[in-house]
Every structure is written in C-alpha cells, then in structure tokens.
Amino acid sequence: MNFAATMIVCATLAFVLRTEPAQACSCAAPAGPADGLNRSTAVFRGRVSEISRPFWDRLGLTNSGSYRVTFEVVKRWKGAPVTTIELATRLTGEACGFPFEERKEYLVYVVAKPEDLQTGICTGTKNISDAALEMKQLDEIVAALKK
C-alpha cells in the first residue's frame, strides 16, 4: 500500500472510530407538566418494546453511548397519532439520557433535534410509577385547551 492510500485509510478509521467526549449533564427539566407539554414535540405514556444500539456501535467500531428506544404508545397527550415511536437517548442520567428498561412503562416527553427525536432527563421523562399526578394534570391541561 502506498503512502497516500495508507493516509486515507488512517484518516477514515480515525473518523469512524472517534467517540464523543464524556460530559456531565447540565440542564433544566420542565417546571411542571404545562411547561413540559409546551416544550415538547410529543408527550405520551409508553411501554418500551426494544432498546438497540446504533449499527457502528454494535460492530464495535464506535462507542457513541447513544441508544434507539422503541415504545408502544399507550396514551398520547401531544404529537402525531402513532402506535409506536422510536427515540434516541443515552441510558444514563450523567449523559442527560434516561435509564429505560424493556417492557416497562414511562411518561415520555419528546424533543425534536435536527438529527433525531430525543428524550432524557432534561425533558421531564419519568417512570410511570412516579407520574400518576402529572398524567392527571396533563389530562386537565389538554381538556382545558380543547375548550
């Protein structure tokens, strides 16, 4: 292999194998359900049906820390009337993600980033066991908006 070809291979590998630097999460979650509803593209109660890693991460070529989480939508307060939705997140709060688990339910607030629909601790997403009062308030807010 000549020098130019070696340099191209090295540059390509450096680009493909790069990882994002670790950063601590710093954000302000919504002040309550009305703020969360206003700041979100979609808000729903959903059950996680699948958690997967990006293709290059699965191959071991990158370690982005990002995951694709697929939800079965149980109830929707805002957003398109879909039965399933796939979102991007990290699975740790330190990276502003959310520690989702398959087959568990969550109250999910979604934000649209240029590259993806995303969720995490900064959006107000939480375990369903911690969301009963908030879901009741969302029902009331949405009902008042329809009047």
C-alpha positions as CSV (number, residue, x, y, z in Angstrom):
1,M,0.0,0.0,0.0
2,N,1.4,3.4,-0.9
3,F,1.7,6.3,1.5
4,A,-1.4,8.2,0.1
5,A,-3.6,5.1,0.4
6,T,-2.3,4.5,4.0
7,M,-3.1,8.1,4.9
8,I,-6.6,7.8,3.5
9,V,-7.2,4.5,5.4
10,C,-5.9,6.1,8.7
11,A,-8.0,9.2,8.3
12,T,-11.1,7.1,7.5
13,L,-10.5,4.9,10.6
14,A,-9.9,7.9,12.8
15,F,-13.2,9.4,11.6
16,V,-15.2,6.2,12.0
17,L,-13.6,5.2,15.4
18,R,-14.0,8.6,17.1
19,T,-16.1,8.7,20.1
20,E,-17.8,11.7,21.7
21,P,-16.1,13.1,24.8
22,A,-17.8,12.3,28.1
23,Q,-19.7,15.2,29.5
24,A,-21.7,15.7,32.7
25,C,-25.4,16.5,32.2
26,S,-26.4,20.1,32.8
27,C,-29.9,21.1,32.0
28,A,-33.2,22.4,33.5
29,A,-36.1,20.0,33.4
30,P,-39.5,21.5,32.7
31,A,-41.1,23.3,35.7
32,G,-44.2,21.1,35.5
33,P,-46.5,19.3,33.1
34,A,-47.7,22.5,31.4
35,D,-44.1,23.6,30.8
36,G,-43.2,20.1,29.6
37,L,-46.1,20.0,27.3
38,N,-45.2,23.4,25.9
39,R,-41.5,22.5,25.4
40,S,-42.1,19.1,23.8
41,T,-42.9,17.9,20.3
42,A,-44.8,14.9,21.7
43,V,-45.9,13.7,25.2
44,F,-47.1,10.1,25.7
45,R,-47.3,7.2,28.1
46,G,-45.4,4.3,26.5
47,R,-44.1,0.8,27.1
48,V,-40.6,0.1,25.9
49,S,-40.6,-2.7,23.3
50,E,-37.0,-2.6,22.3
51,I,-33.7,-1.0,23.1
52,S,-30.9,-1.2,20.5
53,R,-27.5,0.3,19.8
54,P,-26.5,2.1,16.6
55,F,-25.1,-0.1,13.9
56,W,-21.5,1.1,14.2
57,D,-21.6,0.7,18.0
58,R,-22.9,-2.9,17.6
59,L,-19.9,-3.6,15.3
60,G,-17.6,-2.2,17.9
61,L,-16.3,0.5,15.5
62,T,-17.7,3.4,17.6
63,N,-18.9,3.9,21.1
64,S,-21.4,6.7,20.9
65,G,-23.3,5.9,24.0
66,S,-26.5,6.5,22.2
67,Y,-29.4,4.1,22.0
68,R,-32.6,3.7,20.0
69,V,-35.6,3.1,22.2
70,T,-38.9,1.9,20.6
71,F,-42.1,2.5,22.5
72,E,-45.6,1.2,22.1
73,V,-47.8,4.3,22.7
74,V,-50.4,3.6,25.4
75,K,-51.8,7.1,25.7
76,R,-50.9,10.4,23.9
77,W,-51.3,14.0,25.1
78,K,-49.4,15.6,22.3
79,G,-47.9,14.6,18.9
80,A,-48.8,12.5,15.9
81,P,-51.4,9.7,16.5
82,V,-48.9,6.8,16.2
83,T,-49.0,3.4,17.9
84,T,-45.2,3.1,18.1
85,I,-42.4,5.6,18.2
86,E,-38.6,5.3,18.1
87,L,-36.5,7.8,20.1
88,A,-32.8,8.4,20.6
89,T,-31.3,8.7,24.1
90,R,-28.4,7.7,26.3
91,L,-29.2,5.2,29.0
92,T,-27.5,7.2,31.9
93,G,-28.6,10.4,33.6
94,E,-25.0,11.6,33.7
95,A,-25.2,11.9,29.9
96,C,-28.7,13.5,30.1
97,G,-30.3,10.3,28.9
98,F,-32.8,8.1,30.7
99,P,-32.3,4.5,32.1
100,F,-35.1,2.9,30.2
101,E,-35.8,-0.9,30.6
102,E,-37.6,-3.1,28.2
103,R,-41.3,-4.0,29.0
104,K,-41.6,-1.1,31.5
105,E,-43.8,2.0,31.1
106,Y,-42.8,5.6,31.2
107,L,-44.3,9.1,30.8
108,V,-42.2,10.4,27.9
109,Y,-41.6,14.0,26.8
110,V,-40.0,14.2,23.3
111,V,-37.9,16.9,21.8
112,A,-37.1,17.2,18.1
113,K,-33.4,17.7,17.5
114,P,-32.1,18.3,13.9
115,E,-30.8,14.8,13.8
116,D,-33.4,12.8,15.7
117,L,-36.4,12.7,18.1
118,Q,-34.9,12.5,21.5
119,T,-35.8,12.2,25.2
120,G,-33.9,12.1,28.5
121,I,-33.9,13.5,32.0
122,C,-33.8,17.1,30.7
123,T,-37.3,16.7,29.0
124,G,-39.1,15.6,32.1
125,T,-39.4,11.9,31.2
126,K,-40.0,9.7,34.2
127,N,-41.0,6.2,35.3
128,I,-44.8,5.6,35.2
129,S,-44.8,4.9,39.0
130,D,-43.7,8.5,39.6
131,A,-46.1,10.1,37.1
132,A,-49.7,9.5,38.3
133,L,-50.3,13.1,39.4
134,E,-48.5,14.5,36.4
135,M,-50.6,12.4,34.0
136,K,-53.8,13.6,35.7
137,Q,-52.6,17.2,35.3
138,L,-51.8,16.6,31.6
139,D,-55.4,15.3,31.2
140,E,-56.7,18.5,32.7
141,I,-54.4,20.8,30.7
142,V,-55.3,19.1,27.4
143,A,-59.0,19.1,28.3
144,A,-58.8,22.9,29.0
145,L,-57.0,23.5,25.7
146,K,-59.9,21.8,23.8
147,K,-62.5,24.2,25.3
